[in-house]
């Protein structure tokens, strides 16, 4: 956990985490640009792929890394450690808010900056507001609003930008200014390394250069598609049951059981499969991914 100013400066650490682990929009409607890949094109539309690259987290890395290049900020902070002592040093009493669960009758970031809410924080004795998650999530890209058992809305972060449903950069700046004037510390989390289905995922599935290896993703040969559940679209991603995973392992498509799966403390996970995705090289693939 980090004070919000550090979060902004250190967000690019996510990209390093993604590479090591192998697995707010510029404007509110950027995700609505349609994929122009059609049956008349021999490969994924190059213009759309370039647009996706500009929206991706990896595509944001150059600008973000410039904010900490030449400093020791990278080595003094962690993208995964829960820095509770740091928070308590900044402010002794915090209100923890998931903005995706708040109905403010307006953009949430604007609502949190309202004088009435700031007055409530002061009267209740709070001198810190922990706001997380705030990143754009995968449901706007995939159309999947089923977050699964145990998943809180907003956890499947796919962007380093603020989610449009919560506000924009000007709303965030106004909230920071209002909290600063009220002497209330704002804090938040860095985005997780395990992301939802967004631009970076879609680019690797399209076999785009530079994006290979971001996720634990394996192309399933067409001769083995008979084992896979039928999909209605490219991103109609479906879970694979244990028997299918074992069969794909026996056909040397997937690795064997992972040590992680015998542990009790990690978040429960498994294998899933995409629909048929046309790549930048014109090949159609279905991907099994972790």
BELTA-V121241 format. One record per backbone hydrogen bond with DSSP energy under -1.0 kcal/mol. CO is the residue of the C=O (numbers start at 0). NH is the residue of the N-H. Records with the same first field share a line. If there is no record, write none. Layout:
CO->NH  NH
//
This chain:
1->187
2->6
3->7
4->8
5->9
9->12
10->13
11->14
12->16
13->17
14->18
15->19
16->20
17->21  22
26->29
28->31
29->32
37->40
44->48
45->49
46->50
47->51
48->52
49->53
50->54
51->55
57->60
59->63
60->64
61->65
63->66
64->67  68
67->70
71->75
81->83
82->86
83->87
84->88
85->89
86->90
92->126
94->129
96->131
97->100
98->101
106->110
107->111
110->113
113->117
114->118
115->119
116->120
117->121
118->122
119->123
120->125
126->184
127->94
128->186
129->96
133->162
135->157
137->140  141
138->142
147->150
151->154
154->156
155->137
156->195
160->135
162->165  166
165->108
167->171
168->172
169->173
170->174
171->175
172->176
173->177
174->178
175->179
176->180
177->181
178->183
179->182
184->128
185->3
186->130
187->1
192->194
195->197
197->201
198->202
199->203
200->204
201->205
202->207
203->206
205->279
207->210
210->213
214->216
215->289
217->287
220->223
221->224
223->226
224->227
232->235
233->274
234->236
237->272
240->244
241->245
242->246
243->247
244->248
245->249
246->250
247->252
248->251
257->260
258->261
259->262
270->239
271->288
272->237
276->284
278->43  281
282->278
284->276
285->219
286->273
287->217
288->271
//
